[in-house]
Amino acid sequence: ESGDTAGVGRAAHALKSMSLNIGAARVTVKAAEIERAAHEHAASLSNADVEALRALMTEALSALDECRAETMGAIGKARPIEDAPPDVRAAS
């Protein structure tokens, strides 16, 4: 523990913003809690908070990886535009 509550607050704020961008709501909520505690210099800020955030981030990253795999699989199954029906080719 370094006691750098300002640094913890900045890191939590950045993580909160990034998690909002990707729709990781549970990460956003926990990061906001940690940010608020850091700004209030709360003694209640603990390693348990960090571990809870880490677990939520692991879940979010796993979900993103699944989404990426599904998207890449769909792209791999996509047909070339030349194989599409004429109305679809005309619309592109």
N, C-alpha and C positions, 0 to 999 in steps of 0.2 A: 504494500500500500504506500503510495507516494504522497498522498494528501493533496494532490493536484485536482481539487474539485472544479476549478475553472476549466481545466483541460478535459475532464470527464464530461462536463456540461457541453463543451464545444463538440466533442466527439459524439455524444448522444444526440445533439441537435442535428448534426450532419447525417447520422444514421436515420434519424426520424424523417428527415427530408427525403433521403434516398429510398427509404422503405415506402413512403407515400407514393413515390413515382412508379413503383412496381406493384402496388396494391397489397403490400404485406402489412395488413392492418394490425395484427397482433404485435408485430415487431414495432410498429409505429407507436402503439400505446405504451409498451414497456420502455421504449427509448424516451418517450415524453416523460414518463414517471422518473426515470433516472436523471434526465435533464433538469426537471423541476427540483428534485432532491439536491442535485449538485449546486444549482443556483441558490438554494436556500441553505447551503452548507449543512445539509441534514446529516445527523449522526446515524440516521437509519439507512443510509446508503451502504450496501454491503456486497460482499462477494456473491451472496445468494442472488442479488439483483442481476449481477453480471452473468452468472451462470444461467439464470432464467432467460435472459436476453440471448445468450449464446444458443440455448436450446431452440428458442423461437426462430432465430436466424437459420439454424440448421434445417428446421422444418420448411422455412420459406425457400431456402436454396434448393432443397430437394424437390419441392413443388415446381420451382422454375426449371429445374433440370428435366423433370418429367414433361413439362410443357414444351421445352425446346426439343426433346426427343420426338414428341408427337408431331410437332410442326415440321421437323426435318423429315420424318417419315411420310407426312402428307406431301411435302415438296418432292420427295423421291418418287412418289406414286403419281405425281402430276404428269399429264400428257402434254407433249409439245402442242403449241397453238395450231400447227398444221393438221393435227389429228382431231381438232375440235370440230363440232358441227358448224356449218356455214354461218348460222346466225350468231354464234359466239365469236367466230373469227371476225365477222363484220363489226361487232361491237368493240373489238379491242383496238 
